Amino acid sequence: MRPDKTCGNILIISSKQKIVSEHQTYLHSLLGQYLVFNTLVSDKITDPSQFKDYQCLLFITQNEKDRFPFHLDESILQIVCTRTFNHTYLSKIIQLPPHERVYLVNDEKDSTLAIISQLKECGLTQYEFVPFYPGCEDTESDITFAVTAGEPQLVPKRIQNVLDIGNRIVDISTILELCEYFHIPRLAVNRVTRSYINQILRTIKTTDTYYTNFLQTRHLMRSVLSSLPTGICLYGCDGRISFMNMRFAQILDLPSNNFQGQPFSDCLPKCCSDIALNRNGEWDIPLANGRNTVRMNILNLMSPVDSPMFLAFFPEQNSVSIRMETDENRKPEEPAQLTHYFFSLFTSPEIKLLTNQAKHLALYDFPVLIFGQSGTMRLTLARMIHSCSKRYSYPFTVLHSPGSDLTESALRKILEETNHGTLVLSQADRFPPEVQDLLTNILMNTYGNFFSAPESYRYDVRIISIADENLYEKVENGTFLRDLFCFLSASEIHTVSLQEIRNDIPLLLDHFLRQLFQDSDISAENILSASLLDFMKHYRYPGNLRELYNLSCCFYTKFSGHQLVLSDLPFYLRKQYRMQTPALTDLQTAVLRYLSSHPKAGRNTIRLGLSESDIFVSDASLRNVLSQLAENGFLIVHRTKGGCEITESGKLVIGQ
């Protein structure tokens, strides 16, 4: 039973006095006007009577709750505190060298892994955090940095670079749970939420000291806010969205949270057009299921990042049950608009011709064979044909490379479930012979052929097949049934490779990065060095569009505030790059290695440095070596007293 009035006594329980005291101070600063917070160290628990005056026991960890020795009345709420790291320490964490291996030290395995997960959720993916807790041995001799959450005494003694980020603080989800249980007034809940998010924004702003521009600040802000348990959306005075997390999109049943730069009003139901978005207020928003509404709050934030700014959010207590219900009743996402938008990004005439051909074929019901290289949007093209056809409101089903154990009843069930819609046979050229026979028999009997009528019209399904370019070769050598090929290829579309539309690569790269960073202002030039961007423009992309997207994801995870360079490419591309460059002599390699640690060194300095490694070379020979390396783009020879400087390509070929 919940308390009847807005007051309550809460007992915070932990094995450590310091932790309960810190949590008491923090919670009192937020909710002290309504709730009384007391503390108890777990080894002082002796009798059930110690808890008779409390309506809630707040355990700092699950282990504390599991070890609690008494069974209390159910009227006493017992919850485990959800904790997160203190965002005020972000500015310290990001001073660690990017891509460094770092010990994450805490007193328990579960809490150590939880902190690592929370740091990654907040976008700190540029470090490899290695868990270290009591019982672990210091076997990672290459690790020279450690981060600890209030447990510096547990850090291996040999490590001198220790960053103590303090004990974790109470997460807003626990704060809102207490607010709901004790009926804290809504205005107070709004104040707590605004204070919590404002604290994060202020903290992130301070980290800009270590960044080169506001791009990294916005990236960090979005990463942190994405991990919050509350659905939130930030927008400016012009009403255009700056950020929306996935929880907010889920509650409103939006297909995604990629609405940066679009009017916030467009994301709300049409009946909400009269909402004043430029002032504080509360509104009931009808949900897509037509049965429920959800309370949305709007608050004016004086953001230190992009001021002024407005915050729209759904308090957790009124959104959890609604979100679960809408997820259960969610209709399959209709991707038609997303598909058309994606194709509109291309400027190449080859893609425009391809999309026009797809729209033309959508007018008819003939089977379509889409063939081409892997990663050339074959499935996306099939979806476009479906979305432009009269079948757009019916199922779109994809049959991916079934095994030879696919039965006739299973295939007929798929056709029944797809009735009036579109069935895509993905990677049809790889179907085993048993499945080819089964498909031929069922499709011929269902649809008939030129010489005979079908036995039944039970299935009204459009067939689209996806195959590699070598499908007809398989027909010729007998590994693919000719009858099935003839049925599937009534009409065909041949996709184009990324090499054929190379001019679109920068546009696509920008699009993928904007999606990943959730920032409409970002571009590849912000993230990649000139050399890396040039490589991306001229790389051959055997994996086509899928490979370009995967590389964008790779760049997103590696980005840590400084432009990425050639050495940030995945291993397979670095290896390929080295194999395609001219082989270096031992002397050339030695020169490049010396310049990598002694930038802008002149010839005399280089000769002296090499001699210390017992490598002796004449001035004329060194001049010739430097000229050859410069011709291959591995170094730059500056005029007069500028010396020599190794390039990104030079660092890559020597494995740096």
C-alpha positions in Angstrom: 0.0 0.0 0.0 1.3 3.4 -0.9 1.5 6.3 1.5 -1.5 8.6 1.5 0.4 11.8 1.9 3.3 13.5 0.4 5.9 12.6 3.0 7.9 9.5 4.0 10.8 8.1 5.8 13.4 6.2 3.7 16.3 4.2 5.1 19.4 3.9 2.9 21.3 0.6 3.6 24.9 -0.2 2.5 27.9 -2.0 3.9 29.9 1.3 3.8 29.2 4.4 5.8 30.8 6.7 3.2 28.5 5.5 0.5 25.2 5.8 2.5 26.3 9.3 3.6 27.0 10.4 0.1 23.6 9.1 -1.2 21.8 10.6 1.8 23.3 14.0 1.0 22.5 13.7 -2.7 18.9 12.5 -2.3 18.2 15.1 0.4 19.4 17.9 -2.0 16.7 16.8 -4.5 13.8 15.5 -2.4 14.5 16.7 1.2 11.5 19.0 1.1 9.2 15.9 0.9 11.1 12.9 2.2 13.4 12.1 5.2 16.5 10.1 4.4 18.3 8.1 7.1 21.2 5.7 6.8 22.2 2.4 8.3 25.4 0.4 7.8 24.4 -3.2 7.1 26.6 -4.7 9.9 24.5 -2.7 12.4 21.3 -4.5 11.5 20.2 -6.5 14.6 16.4 -6.4 15.0 13.3 -6.0 12.8 12.2 -3.2 15.1 14.8 -1.0 13.5 12.6 -0.6 10.5 9.2 0.0 11.9 9.2 3.8 11.3 10.1 3.5 7.6 8.0 3.3 4.5 10.9 2.4 2.2 14.2 0.6 2.4 16.7 1.7 -0.3 19.5 -0.9 -0.8 22.6 0.4 -2.5 23.3 -2.9 -4.2 21.4 -6.1 -5.0 23.9 -8.0 -2.8 22.8 -5.9 0.2 19.2 -6.7 -0.4 20.0 -10.4 -0.9 21.8 -10.5 2.5 19.1 -8.7 4.3 18.2 -11.0 7.3 14.6 -10.2 8.0 11.2 -10.6 6.2 9.3 -7.4 6.7 5.7 -6.4 6.2 4.8 -5.9 2.5 3.7 -2.4 3.2 7.4 -1.4 3.4 8.8 -0.8 -0.1 12.1 -2.5 -0.6 14.0 -1.4 -3.7 17.6 -1.6 -5.1 19.1 1.7 -6.0 20.0 2.0 -9.7 23.2 3.9 -9.8 25.2 5.6 -12.5 28.6 7.3 -12.6 28.8 10.9 -11.7 28.8 12.9 -14.9 30.9 15.6 -13.4 33.9 13.3 -13.9 33.4 13.1 -17.7 35.9 15.9 -18.2 38.6 13.8 -16.4 37.9 10.6 -18.2 38.2 12.0 -21.6 41.7 13.3 -20.8 43.0 9.7 -21.1 44.8 8.9 -24.3 42.3 7.5 -27.0 42.3 3.7 -27.6 44.2 3.1 -24.3 43.6 -0.1 -22.4 42.5 0.9 -18.9 41.8 -1.0 -15.7 38.2 -0.3 -14.3 38.6 -1.0 -10.6 35.7 -1.5 -8.1 35.0 -3.7 -5.1 32.6 -6.2 -6.8 32.5 -8.0 -10.2 28.9 -7.0 -10.9 29.4 -3.4 -10.1 32.6 -3.2 -12.1 30.9 -4.6 -15.2 27.9 -2.3 -14.6 30.2 0.8 -14.6 31.9 -0.3 -17.8 28.5 -0.8 -19.4 27.4 2.7 -18.3 30.6 4.4 -19.6 30.1 2.7 -23.0 26.4 3.8 -23.0 27.6 7.3 -22.5 29.7 7.2 -25.6 33.1 6.5 -24.0 33.9 3.7 -26.5 37.4 4.9 -27.4 38.9 3.0 -24.4 39.2 -0.7 -23.7 38.1 -1.0 -20.1 39.5 -4.1 -18.4 37.5 -5.1 -15.3 39.6 -5.4 -12.1 38.1 -6.3 -8.7 39.2 -8.3 -5.6 40.3 -11.7 -6.7 41.7 -10.5 -10.1 45.4 -10.8 -10.8 47.4 -8.0 -12.4 48.4 -9.9 -15.5 48.0 -7.0 -18.0 51.5 -5.5 -17.8 50.9 -3.1 -20.7 48.1 -1.3 -18.8 49.4 1.9 -17.2 46.0 3.7 -16.5 43.3 2.9 -14.0 39.8 4.3 -13.4 38.1 3.6 -10.1 34.7 4.4 -8.6 35.8 5.4 -5.1 38.1 2.4 -4.6 41.7 3.7 -5.2 43.1 1.3 -2.6 42.2 -1.6 -4.9 44.3 -0.4 -7.8 47.5 -2.4 -8.4 50.4 -0.5 -6.7 52.5 -0.4 -9.9 50.0 1.8 -11.7 50.7 5.5 -11.1 48.0 7.0 -13.4 44.8 6.6 -11.3 41.6 8.5 -12.0 39.1 8.3 -9.1 35.6 9.2 -10.5 34.0 8.9 -7.1 31.2 6.7 -5.9 28.3 6.3 -8.3 25.3 8.5 -7.8 21.6 7.6 -7.8 20.2 7.3 -11.3 17.1 9.3 -12.2 15.0 6.2 -12.7 15.3 5.5 -8.9 14.5 9.1 -8.1 11.4 9.1 -10.2 10.3 5.7 -8.7 10.5 7.3 -5.3 8.6 10.4 -6.5 5.8 8.2 -7.8 5.5 6.0 -4.7 5.4 8.9 -2.3 3.1 11.0 -4.5 5.6 13.9 -4.9 3.9 16.8 -6.6 4.3 16.9 -10.3 5.9 20.4 -10.3 8.6 19.0 -8.0 9.1 16.0 -10.2 9.6 18.4 -13.2 12.0 20.4 -11.2 14.1 17.3 -10.3 14.1 16.1 -13.9 15.1 19.6 -15.2 17.9 19.8 -12.5 19.2 16.4 -13.3 19.4 17.0 -17.1 20.7 20.6 -16.6 23.5 19.2 -14.5 24.5 16.8 -17.3 24.4 19.6 -19.9 26.6 21.9 -17.7 29.0 19.0 -17.1 29.3 18.3 -20.8 29.9 21.9 -21.6 32.9 21.9 -19.3 34.4 19.0 -21.2 34.7 21.3 -24.3 38.0 22.5 -22.8 39.5 19.3 -24.1 37.8 19.3 -27.5 38.6 21.2 -30.7 35.1 22.4 -31.4 31.4 22.0 -30.4 31.0 19.0 -32.6 32.5 16.7 -29.9 30.5 18.4 -27.2 27.3 17.7 -29.0 28.4 14.1 -29.7 29.0 13.5 -26.0 25.8 15.2 -25.0 23.8 12.9 -27.3 25.6 9.8 -26.0 24.9 10.7 -22.4 21.2 11.7 -22.9 20.6 8.5 -25.0 21.3 6.4 -22.0 18.8 8.1 -19.7 15.7 6.0 -18.7 13.3 8.9 -19.4 12.0 9.7 -22.9 13.4 13.2 -23.8 13.5 15.5 -26.8 15.5 18.8 -27.0 14.5 21.5 -29.5 15.4 25.1 -30.0 13.4 28.3 -30.2 12.7 27.7 -33.9 10.9 24.4 -32.9 13.4 22.2 -34.7 14.7 19.1 -33.0 18.2 19.0 -31.7 18.1 15.6 -30.1 15.5 12.8 -29.4 16.4 9.6 -27.6 14.9 6.3 -28.5 12.6 6.1 -25.5 10.8 9.2 -26.5 10.4 7.8 -30.1 9.1 4.5 -28.7 6.5 6.2 -26.5 5.1 8.1 -29.4 5.3 5.0 -31.7 7.7 6.8 -34.1 9.6 4.6 -36.6 13.0 6.0 -35.3 14.5 8.8 -33.4 16.4 10.3 -36.4 14.4 13.6 -36.6 17.3 16.1 -36.2 16.5 19.4 -37.8 12.8 18.6 -38.3 10.0 20.5 -36.6 9.1 19.0 -33.3 5.4 19.6 -34.0 5.6 17.1 -36.9 6.3 14.3 -34.5 3.1 14.9 -32.5 -0.4 13.8 -33.5 -2.3 16.3 -35.6 -4.7 17.0 -32.8 -1.8 18.5 -30.8 -1.2 21.3 -33.3 -2.4 24.0 -30.7 0.3 23.1 -28.1 2.5 26.0 -27.2 5.9 24.6 -27.6 7.8 27.7 -26.5 6.7 27.8 -22.8 6.6 25.5 -19.8 3.5 23.3 -19.6 1.9 19.8 -19.4 -0.1 18.2 -22.1 -1.9 14.8 -22.5 -0.7 13.3 -25.8 -2.9 10.6 -27.4 -1.0 7.5 -28.4 -1.2 5.6 -31.7 -3.3 2.8 -30.2 -6.2 5.3 -29.8 -6.9 4.1 -26.2 -4.3 5.8 -24.1 -2.8 9.2 -23.5 0.6 10.1 -22.0 1.5 13.2 -20.1 4.2 15.2 -21.8 6.0 18.0 -20.0 7.8 20.9 -21.6 10.4 22.9 -19.7 12.6 25.8 -20.7 16.3 24.9 -20.3 19.0 27.5 -20.2 21.4 25.1 -21.9 25.1 26.0 -21.8 25.5 24.1 -25.1 22.8 25.6 -27.4 20.9 28.2 -25.4 18.1 28.7 -25.2 16.6 25.2 -25.5 13.4 23.4 -24.6 13.0 20.0 -23.0 10.0 17.8 -23.8 10.0 14.6 -21.7 7.7 11.9 -20.4 8.1 11.2 -16.6 9.1 7.6 -16.2 6.2 6.7 -13.9 3.5 7.4 -16.6 5.4 6.1 -19.6 6.6 2.6 -18.7 3.3 0.8 -18.8 2.2 2.8 -21.9 5.4 2.0 -23.7 5.1 -1.7 -23.0 1.5 -1.7 -24.3 2.4 0.2 -27.5 5.3 -2.1 -28.1 3.1 -5.2 -27.8 0.5 -3.7 -30.2 2.9 -2.1 -32.6 2.2 -2.8 -36.2 5.1 -3.8 -38.5 7.0 -0.6 -39.4 6.1 0.7 -42.8 9.4 1.6 -44.4 8.1 3.1 -47.6 9.0 6.7 -46.7 12.4 5.7 -45.4 13.2 3.7 -48.5 12.2 6.6 -50.9 14.2 9.1 -48.7 17.3 6.9 -48.9 17.2 6.7 -52.7 16.7 10.4 -52.9 20.2 10.9 -51.4 21.8 9.7 -54.7 22.6 12.0 -57.5 24.0 9.5 -60.0 21.9 8.9 -63.1 22.4 5.2 -62.7 20.5 5.1 -59.4 17.7 7.4 -60.7 17.3 5.0 -63.7 17.2 2.1 -61.3 14.5 3.6 -59.1 12.4 4.6 -62.1 12.7 1.0 -63.3 11.6 -0.3 -59.9 8.6 2.1 -59.8 7.6 1.0 -63.3 7.8 -2.7 -62.4 5.7 -2.0 -59.3 2.7 -1.4 -61.6 2.7 -5.0 -62.7 2.5 -8.3 -60.9 5.2 -10.2 -62.8 7.9 -12.0 -60.8 11.0 -9.9 -60.6 14.6 -11.0 -60.5 17.0 -8.5 -58.8 20.5 -9.5 -59.4 23.9 -7.9 -58.7 26.7 -7.8 -56.3 26.2 -8.2 -52.6 25.6 -5.0 -50.7 24.0 -3.1 -53.7 20.6 -2.4 -52.0 18.9 -5.4 -53.6 16.6 -6.0 -50.6 15.9 -2.2 -50.3 15.0 -2.2 -54.0 12.6 -5.1 -53.5 11.0 -3.1 -50.6 10.6 -0.1 -52.9 8.8 -2.2 -55.5 6.5 -3.5 -52.8 5.8 -0.1 -51.3 5.0 1.4 -54.7 2.7 -1.4 -55.7 -1.0 -2.1 -54.9 0.2 -4.6 -52.3 1.9 -2.0 -50.1 -0.6 -2.5 -47.2 -0.1 -6.3 -47.2 2.8 -8.4 -45.8 6.4 -8.1 -47.1 8.1 -11.4 -46.2 11.7 -12.4 -46.8 12.7 -16.0 -47.1 16.5 -16.1 -46.4 18.5 -19.0 -47.8 16.4 -21.8 -46.3 18.0 -25.2 -45.5 17.4 -28.4 -47.4 15.0 -29.4 -44.6 12.3 -26.8 -45.6 9.1 -28.7 -45.9 6.2 -28.2 -48.3 3.8 -27.4 -45.4 6.2 -24.8 -44.1 6.5 -23.2 -47.5 2.7 -23.2 -48.0 2.3 -21.6 -44.6 4.7 -18.8 -45.6 2.7 -18.2 -48.8 -0.6 -18.2 -46.8 0.8 -15.7 -44.3 2.0 -13.5 -47.2 -1.3 -13.6 -49.1 -1.9 -10.5 -51.2 1.6 -9.3 -50.3 5.2 -9.8 -51.5 7.5 -12.8 -50.9 11.2 -12.1 -51.4 13.4 -15.1 -52.1 16.7 -13.7 -50.8 20.0 -15.3 -52.1 17.9 -17.5 -54.4 21.1 -18.6 -56.2 22.2 -20.4 -53.0 19.0 -22.4 -52.5 19.8 -26.1 -52.1 18.5 -28.4 -54.8 15.7 -29.8 -52.5 14.3 -26.3 -52.0 14.6 -25.5 -55.7 12.5 -28.6 -56.5 9.9 -27.7 -53.8 9.6 -24.1 -55.0 9.3 -25.2 -58.7 6.5 -27.6 -57.9 4.5 -25.3 -55.6 4.9 -22.2 -57.8 4.1 -23.9 -61.0 1.0 -25.6 -59.5 -0.1 -22.3 -57.9 0.5 -19.9 -60.8 0.5 -22.2 -63.8 2.6 -21.5 -66.9 2.2 -20.6 -70.5 0.8 -24.0 -71.5 -1.4 -24.9 -68.5 -3.6 -23.2 -66.0 -2.9 -23.3 -62.3 -4.5 -25.9 -60.1 -5.5 -23.4 -57.5 -5.5 -19.7 -56.8 -5.1 -19.9 -53.1 -2.0 -17.7 -53.0 -2.1 -14.2 -54.3 1.6 -13.4 -53.8 4.1 -11.3 -55.7 7.4 -13.1 -56.0 10.7 -11.1 -56.0 14.0 -12.9 -56.1 17.4 -11.7 -55.1 20.5 -13.4 -56.6 24.2 -12.8 -57.4 25.3 -12.0 -60.9 26.4 -15.6 -61.6 22.9 -17.1 -61.4 22.7 -17.8 -65.1 26.1 -19.6 -65.0 24.6 -21.9 -62.4 21.7 -22.6 -64.7 24.1 -23.5 -67.5 26.1 -25.8 -65.3 23.0 -27.5 -63.9 23.3 -26.3 -60.3 20.1 -24.2 -60.5 16.9 -25.4 -62.1 16.2 -23.9 -65.5 12.4 -24.1 -64.9 12.7 -22.2 -61.7 14.9 -19.6 -63.3 12.4 -19.1 -66.1 9.6 -18.6 -63.6 11.6 -16.1 -61.4 13.0 -14.0 -64.3 9.9 -12.8 -66.0 11.3 -9.3 -65.4 14.7 -8.3 -64.0 16.7 -5.4 -62.5 20.5 -5.3 -62.4 21.8 -3.3 -59.5 24.9 -1.1 -59.8 28.0 -1.3 -57.6 29.3 1.5 -55.5 32.3 1.9 -57.9 29.9 2.8 -60.7 28.4 5.7 -58.6 31.6 6.9 -56.9 30.4 10.5 -56.9 27.7 9.6 -54.4 30.2 8.2 -51.8 30.7 11.5 -50.0 27.0 12.1 -49.8 26.3 8.6 -48.5 29.2 8.8 -46.0 27.8 12.1 -44.6 24.3 10.5 -44.4 25.5 7.5 -42.4 27.6 9.6 -40.1 24.7 12.0 -39.4 22.5 9.0 -38.6 25.0 7.5 -36.2 25.9 10.7 -34.5 22.3 11.9 -34.6 23.5 15.3 -35.7 22.3 16.9 -38.9 25.2 19.3 -39.0 27.9 16.7 -39.1 29.9 15.8 -42.2 32.8 13.4 -43.0 35.1 16.4 -43.2 34.5 17.0 -39.4 35.4 13.4 -38.5 38.0 12.2 -41.1 41.4 13.7 -42.0 41.9 14.8 -45.6 44.0 11.6 -46.3 41.4 9.3 -44.8 38.5 11.0 -46.7 40.5 10.8 -49.9 41.0 7.1 -49.3 37.2 6.6 -48.7 36.5 8.4 -52.0 38.8 6.1 -54.1 38.5 2.8 -52.3 36.9 0.1 -54.5 34.3 -1.2 -52.0 33.9 -4.9 -52.8 31.2 -5.0 -50.1 29.5 -2.0 -51.8 27.0 0.0 -49.7 27.0 -2.4 -46.8 30.8 -2.0 -46.5 30.5 1.8 -46.6 28.0 1.7 -43.8 30.1 -0.7 -41.7 33.1 1.6 -42.1 30.9 4.5 -41.0 30.0 2.5 -37.8 33.7 1.8 -37.3 34.5 5.5 -37.5 31.7 6.3 -35.1 33.0 4.0 -32.4 36.6 5.2 -32.8 35.9 8.9 -32.8 37.1 10.5 -29.6 37.3 14.2 -30.3 40.1 14.3 -32.8 40.0 13.7 -36.5 40.5 10.0 -37.5 43.4 9.2 -39.7 44.4 6.3 -42.0 45.7 4.2 -39.1 42.1 4.2 -37.7 41.0 2.0 -40.6 40.0 -1.6 -39.8 42.8 -4.1 -39.8 41.8 -5.7 -43.1 42.1 -2.4 -44.9 45.3 -1.4 -43.2 46.8 -4.8 -44.3 45.4 -4.3 -47.8 46.8 -0.8 -48.0 50.3 -2.0 -47.1 50.2 -4.8 -49.6 49.3 -2.4 -52.4 52.1 0.1 -51.6 55.7 -0.4 -52.9 57.9 -2.5 -50.7 60.2 -0.4 -48.5 63.9 -1.0 -48.1 65.3 -1.4 -44.6 66.8 2.1 -44.9 63.5 3.6 -46.0 61.7 2.0 -43.1 64.3 3.2 -40.6 64.0 6.8 -41.9 60.2 6.7 -41.6 60.4 5.3 -38.1 62.8 8.0 -37.0 60.6 10.7 -38.5 57.5 9.3 -36.7 59.2 10.1 -33.4 61.2 13.2 -34.6 58.8 15.3 -36.7 60.3 18.0 -39.0 63.9 16.7 -38.6 66.4 17.8 -41.2 68.8 15.6 -43.1 71.7 16.1 -40.7 69.5 15.3 -37.7 68.2 12.2 -39.5 71.7 11.0 -40.3 72.8 11.5 -36.7 69.7 9.7 -35.3 70.2 6.8 -37.6 73.9 6.5 -36.7 72.8 6.0 -33.1 71.1 2.8 -34.3 74.3 1.8 -36.2 72.8 2.8 -39.5 75.2 4.9 -41.5 74.3 6.7 -44.7 75.8 9.4 -46.8 74.1 12.7 -47.4 73.6 11.9 -51.1 72.1 8.5 -50.4 69.8 10.0 -47.7 68.7 12.8 -50.1 67.8 10.1 -52.7 65.8 8.1 -50.0 63.9 11.1 -48.9 63.0 11.9 -52.5 61.7 8.4 -53.2 59.6 8.4 -50.0 58.2 11.8 -50.9 57.3 10.6 -54.4 55.3 7.8 -52.9 53.5 10.1 -50.5 55.1 8.7 -47.3 56.7 12.0 -46.2 56.7 15.7 -47.0 60.0 17.5 -47.5 59.6 21.1 -46.4 61.7 23.8 -48.1 64.5 25.7 -46.3 64.6 24.8 -42.6 61.2 23.0 -42.4 62.7 19.6 -42.3 60.9 16.4 -43.2 57.5 15.2 -41.8 56.0 11.7 -42.1 52.5 11.5 -43.6 49.5 9.4 -42.5 50.4 7.0 -45.4 53.9 6.8 -44.1 52.8 5.9 -40.6 50.4 3.3 -42.0 53.0 1.5 -44.1 55.3 1.1 -41.0 52.4 -0.2 -38.9 51.7 2.9 -36.8 
